[in-house]
C-alpha cells in the first residue's frame, strides 16, 4: 500500500515577529490590587480550602486555558505560587505560547482573521524557537513546561518576570503543558518534532498525575479550559485512584472550582441530559459532578478571568 504524500514544511515562508501586528501589549498585565472588597462568598470558601490544603500539604492545582494569559493576571498567579498556594499550574499549548511571547517581546496574540488570509497565521520565527527548547528538553528527559520555563528563566527574555513558566522553574513548582498535535501554531514550523512534542507533554501529564495522587483534602481549579483541563484531570484522577485503592487509600474528599462564562443553573450537582447543549460543556459534568460524586464539593463562579483571579487572590490574602 502506497503511503499518502506528506506536506513539505521546507516550502513555508516564515517571518519575524517584528512584522506582526500584536493585539495585546505589556500594558495588559495588571498590577496587584488588594484594595477591592467585592469578594464573592464562594471565593472565601475556596480560599479557605486552598489555605487548608497548604497547611495539610495536599495538592492545590490550577488549570487554565490560554485566555487566562491574555487577561493579564500573571502577577496574581505568580504571587500565589511564591506564597505556596499553588502546587501545580496546568496549561494548554496556547497558554505556553502566549506566556513565551509576552516574556520575549512584551506582546502577544495575532488576528487570525487577518493572517489566515495569506497563510501567515502562526508562522513567526521567534515563536517557532519554542520547538528548539522542546526538542532539547526531549533529549534531556524533562517535560515541556520545565524545558520552556528554564529557557525563559535562563535566557535573554526582557519580560521574564511575568512568565508563569519561568516562575514555575524558579520556584520548583510544576507547570505542566498539555498539547494536542496540530492544535498550536508552533506545530506548523519545520523544526517541530512530533516525537519530542508528544514525549515532553506526556512527561508533564505523568507529573500532573503524580500531583493528583496527593489531592485528598486538596483543591482543583479550572479557569477557562473547556476541553483540556477536564479531560486531562479525568484521566489523571482515574490513574491516581487506581493506585490509591490498591494501598487502602481514597481520593474523594477534595474541592473543585470552575470559573467560566457559561450560564449554569443554581443547582449544578447533577449533569444535564444529553439533549441539553450544556451536556457538552465538559467542566460541568466532569469537574462539578462526576469527579466529586463520592464525597467532594464543587463550586462554580461565572466571571471574566481579569475579575475572578484577582478576587481569588484577595480572598486568600484576606485569611
N, C-alpha and C positions, 0 to 999 in steps of 0.2 A: 504493500500500500504506500503510495507516494505521500510524503509529508506536505502539508499546506505551506504556501510561501509565507515568509516572515517579514515584518516591516523592518526596513533598513534605517536605523536611527542615525547612521552616519550622514544621512542627507538632510538632517534637521538643521535649520539656521537658528542659533541661539544668540540672544542679545544680552547686553549688560543691564543690570537693574537701574543704571543711570538713565536708561532710555525709557523706563516705565513710569507711568503716572500712578502714584500711590494714593489710595483712598483714605488711609489712616496714617497720621503722623504721631510723633512722640508726645505731642500735646494731649493726646487721648488718654495717656496714663494719669490716673487720679492720685493725688496725694492722700495720705492717711488723714481722715477727718473723724475725730472722736466726739464732735460737738452735737450731732443729731441725736435725738432721743426717741425717734419713732421706731421702736423695736417691737416687732410682732411677738406675741407671747409664744408662738411656735419657735421662733428663733431663740428665745430664752430657754425653752425646753431642750432644743437640740444643742445649745451651747452648754447646758448643764451636763448633757450626756457626753459631749466631747471632753469636757474637763474631767469627768469621772473616768473616761477611757484613758486619758493621760495618766491619771493617778494609779489606775489599775494595770497600766501597761498593756491595755487592749488596743487593737488597731483602730485608727480613725482614718478612713480612706476618703479622698475627694476625687471623684471622676468628673471629667469635663469635656465639653465639645469645643471646637475651635473658636466659636464666637465669644467664649469667656476671655480669651486673649484679646480679641478685638474690642471688648468692653472696657479695657484699660484698668483692670483691677489687680494687676500683678503685685503691687506693693502690699496690698491687703493679704494676699495669699503668701507672699514671701515672709511677712511678719508672723503669720500663723505657723509657718514652717520653722522659723527661727525660735519661736516660743515652744515648740514641741507639740503643737496641737494637730498636726497632720503627719501621719505615719507613712502615707504613700499618696502621690499625686499621679493619677492615670489620665492620659490624654490620647486623642487620635492623632493621625499624621498631620492634619491641618493645624492642630494646636502647636505641634513641634515646628512647623514651617513658619507660622506667624511669630512664635517666640524667637526663632533664629533670625528672621528678618528684622524684627524690632531691635534685637541685640546688635545686629551688624550695621544697619543704616538708620535706625530710629524711625522706620516707616514700614508699612506692610499693606497688603491687600490690593488687588488689581480689579479692574472692571472686566468681569467675564464677558459681558455683552459686547464690549469694545474689542477685546483682544482675541476672542474666538473667531471673529470675522475674517481675520487674515492669518489665522493659525499661529498666533504668537502667545496665546494664553499659556502661562506656566513655564515658558521657555526662557528662563533668565539664568545667566551663567552663575552668578554668586549663590543663588538659591540652590542650584544643582550641586554645589560643592558639599551640601549635606550628605549626598551619596558617598563622597570620599570618606567622610568621617564614619558613616555606617559600615562601609567596606573595611575600613581599618579596625573598627570595633569587632567585626566578624572574625577577623584574623586573630584578634586578641582574646576572643571568647567572652566578650561582655555584651550587655544589652544595648538596645538602640538609644534609650534615654540617657544612659551613662556615657555612651560614645559621643553623642552630640553635646550633652551637658559639659563634659570635660573639654571638648574642643572650644566651646564658648568661654568657659571659665579660664582656660589657659591661653586662649588666643587673643588676637588684636580685635576685640569687639568693643567699640566705644560705649555701647549701652548695655553691657553685660549685667549691670546692677539690677535691671528689670527683667532678667531672664529667669524663668521658673526652672528651666533645665539646669542652668548654671548654679542656681541656688540649691537645687537638689544635690548636685555633685559636691558643692562646697560643704553642705551640712550632713552629707551621708544619708540623705532621705531618698528612697527610690522614687524616681519619676519614670513611670513606665509608659511606653508608646505602643499603641495597638493599631496596626495598619492593615488594610486590605490591598492586595496588589492591584494597581491600576486606579486606586482612589485618589492618589496625591500627585501634584504637579511634578514632583521630583522623579516620578516613575516614567515620565516622558523622556528623560535625559539619557544620552548614550552611556553615561557612567553608572547607571542604575544596575546593580547586580541583584537579580531576583533571589538568589540563594542567600546572599548577605542580608537583604531586607527581611526575608522570611525568618532566618535564623535569629537575628538580633531582636526582632519583635517577639518571636516565640520565647526567647530567654526572658524578656520583660513579662510575658504572660506567666511564666513559671515563678518569677519573683513576686508577681501580683498574687498568684495562688498561695504562695507561702505566707504572705501577709494576711490573707483571708483566713488562714488556719488559726490566727490569733484574734478572730473577730468576736468571740464570745464576750459580751459586755461592751462591745465597741460600737462604732458608727460607720455607716456608708452613706456618702452624699453624692448626688448626681446633679450637676448643673449643665443643662442644655445638651446632653448627648442622648439622641433618640434611639440609636441602634448600638453603637459600640459599647457604651457603659453597661446597659442591662444585659447584653449578650455575653460580654466578657465576664461580668460578675457572676452570671448564672452558671457558667461552666466552671469557674474557679471555685465557687461555693460547693458545687457537687463534688469536685475533687477533694476539697478540704473536709467536707462532711464524711466522705467515704473513708478517709484515713482516720478521722476522729472517732467514728463509730467502732472501728477495729480496736481502738485503745480505750473504749469505755467512756469517751468524752462526747460532748454535743456542741454544736454551734447553732444555737437557736435564739438566745437572748441578745439581740442587738437591735439598733435603731437605724432605719433608713430615712433619708430625706431626698426628695426630688424638688428641684426648683426649675420651673419652666413657664411657658406662656400659654399652655393649654388650659381650657376651662374644664375643670373636674368638678363633679358634684361634691357636696359637703361630706357625704359618706362615700369613701372610695376604698373601703375594706373588702369589697368584692369586685372582681374584674367584670367589665361589661360583656354582654353577649357578642357572639361573632357577627351578628347583624348590625352591630354598632360600630361606626368607624373608629371610635376611641379604643376598641379592642386591639387595634394595630398600633397604638401608642405604647411601645414596649415598657417604658418606665412604669406605667401604671400597673400592668398585670405582673411584671417581673419584680420590680423593686418595692412596690407598695402593697402587693398582695401575696404572691406565691412564695417568695423567699423568706417572708416573716410570718407565714401561716402557723408555725409551730411555737410561737411564743414571743416573737419580736414585735416591734411597734414601728409604724410608718407615719411620715408627715409629708404633706405637700404644701408648697408655698408658690403662688403664682407671682411672677415678677421678672423684671429685666435683671441681667447679671450685674449691671452697674449699680443696682439698688440692693439686690439680695446678698451679694457677697460682702459689701461694706456693712450691711445690717448684721450679718453673722459675726463679722469681726468685732463690731461694737458689743454685741451680746456676750461674746466670750470674754472680752476685756472688762466688761462690767462686773463679772463674777469675782 
